[in-house]
Amino acid sequence: MPSWKEWVENLAHPHRGAPEGQGPYLIVGLGNPGREYEGHRHNVGYQTLDYIARQHGIEIKKRRFKALWGEGEIAGQRVILAKPLTFMNESGQAVGPLSRYYKVPPERLIVIYDDIDLAFGKIRVRPDGSSGGHNGIKSLIQHVGSDDFIRIRIGIGRPTYGDPADYVLNDFSPDQRPVVERAYAVAEEIVRCILTEGVRQAMNRYNGREALTVEGAPARQQG
């Protein structure tokens, strides 16, 4: 039976009182729906989630809560993989209801998305925090009601010239593709690390790494 102090703590943070390993993880890839957006830099979250789904034999075919999603298992943990079918800036309209329906606490929500302010080929893990100016994350914080969810940020870099909006809403260049495909694989490793060893271990293991490259050559940003 919990002590009085534990009971008060559980009232303040109800999900922290749940037994370890209880309930699924919700893993979300952010992007814009529609074929015309599939290869865009802004859709690297969608692309990574599709890679993770293929690696673990999970079909993302169910439609509910303004999302396309599927259920399965990764590293012995039950997971839900989801792609919001809202546009990027309204991603929370899908993730909020889906997380509440499956009773997923914020600390078991993992969000994968692009970061224009992170060097191309860099990957960073965070356990919580502000939106950093990313509109999709702003929407999630609003609709989930917390900023205590895990983020995996994939750096797409800023363009050396031109409009950043045009840059993110265009496909990766042919010479960027090999680096991006390596990023999918590293992000999948990070997900498995989080599920088996926790987010802090994932941060320690992956956040200090240099930007991904192809055969030792520096990862290139495009204008």
Helices and strands as residue ranges (DSSP letters): H 4-12, G 14-17, E 25-29, G 35-37, G 41-43, H 44-55, E 62-64, E 67-74, E 77-84, G 88-90, H 92-101, G 106-108, E 109-115, E 123-126, H 135-144, E 150-155, H 164-168, H 177-197, H 199-206
